[in-house]
Amino acid sequence: MITIRSRRFLGKGHRTRYANLRLGRPWRARVSVGWIVLQSFSCRFSALVDSVLRALQRFALGIDGVGAFGALGRVDTVAGLARIDRAGGVCRVGRIGALRGVRGLGGWTIGARFLSRVHGHGYTPSSRRHSAEKMSFMTEPRLLANDLVIGESARWHDGRLWLSNWGAAEILAFDLDGHREVITQVPSTIPFSIDWLPDGRLLVVAGQEQRLLRQEADGSLVDHVDLSGLPGNLNEIVVDGRGTIYVNGGNDFYPDEGVAPGFIAAIAPDGVVRQVADELAFPNGMAVTEDNSTLIIAESFASKLTAFDIAEDGSLENRRTFAEVLADGICMDAEGAVWTPSWYENGPCCLRVANGGEVLDRIPLGQAGFACALGGPDGRTLAMLSADWHMNEDFNDNLKRLTTGSRTGQLHTVTVTVPSAGWPNHR
């Protein structure tokens, strides 16, 4: 058996993941840091598998490169499972299990989940491609802005696309012609996110400061409720159709192995704050279905979307996996599918995924995606935020380069066939 311990960098905001790759008999070997010991082998691999093995060998030797597993990093610890089996004389890549986060080396690193399918288990590139090439977008992506720092928390509101411009401490609103307005300056650094109360007042989550701010009629920002009792910093927000505010946080870049410190808190219209979910692996974007029955959240370190039923009192119940996919800032459409920034065949993109994980649509991006929002006059304009996040750099290096160097943040829009639904971006 070949055991390969590997670390892979994949995209913004997602820590390093590791895979323990095992190759079925008659192959036996072990790949570790800088050494490979082949114990026995008796079959001839196809050219494709040779390419995979060469990439994995380079991976184990700590050499950066691009192979069958994309941008490669240094070797480190073990988690997850993959298999390569022989069938009919052809070595086929089998399912690669959930890649589990482990403490990285220096700074916030990045990760993902690999999915493949053989004999009915998971996704292969070919089966995913077959599904994803049934594209539902009707126009080519249009560049609306290319001078953002890091665009995040995309929201459609009052006919415009709103976003948090991380690194500039400002909230911007764009119309469909690209005209922008600076709505307010935010007393926070990174992260901060936005949504609205039912009466139209803007809410701003100041993540590091652990504050939920409300914009008053005179433009000032005041504390909406006291969230200092929650067990960590804050990240994202969504307000459902009944006026319940959900905020998440506990985004620890280096949790102990097996620990998921993320949480969701619910803030009732009367201001009562309750923690309603815990043990989330780096909680990110959230969305609520049109009927206020389900909340979906991106667990970025677990590389999946997780769903909860929403009880009458706003509590979250019946936790389950919606889709196994790398996800960040999400939105929903009228068919119950979720759009999310992700990665596909080693390239950044925006994916549309169904409940259960089927990839329905894919829009390639030129750089790493951060968030998306579905809205516009008919609800069919998908806004996508991206920035030049480097896969082979750690968090601190990326963040310093993006916030002090040339501005690379972009806003693209594209028209899709299925309109928006649910919250945020409710029409």
Secondary structure, DSSP 8 states (H G I E B T S, - for coil): -EEEEEEE--STT---EEEEEEE-TT-EEEEETTEEEEEE------HHHHHHHHHHHHHHTT---EETTEEB---------EEEEEETTEEEE------EE---SSS---------EETTEE--HHHHHHHHTS--B-S--EEEEEEESEEEEEEEETTEEEEEEETTTEEEEE-TTS-EEEEEE-S--S-EEEEE-TTS-EEEEETTTTEEEEE-TTS-EEEEE--TTSSS-EEEEEE-TTS-EEEEE---SS--TT---EEEEEE-TT--EEEEEEEESSEEEEEE-TTS-EEEEEEGGGTEEEEEEE-TTS-EEEEEEEE-S---B-EEBTTS-EEEEEEETTEEEEEEE-TTS-EEEEEE-SSEEEEEEEESTTS-EEEEEEE---TTS-HHHHHHHHHHS---EEEEEEEBSS-B-SBSS--
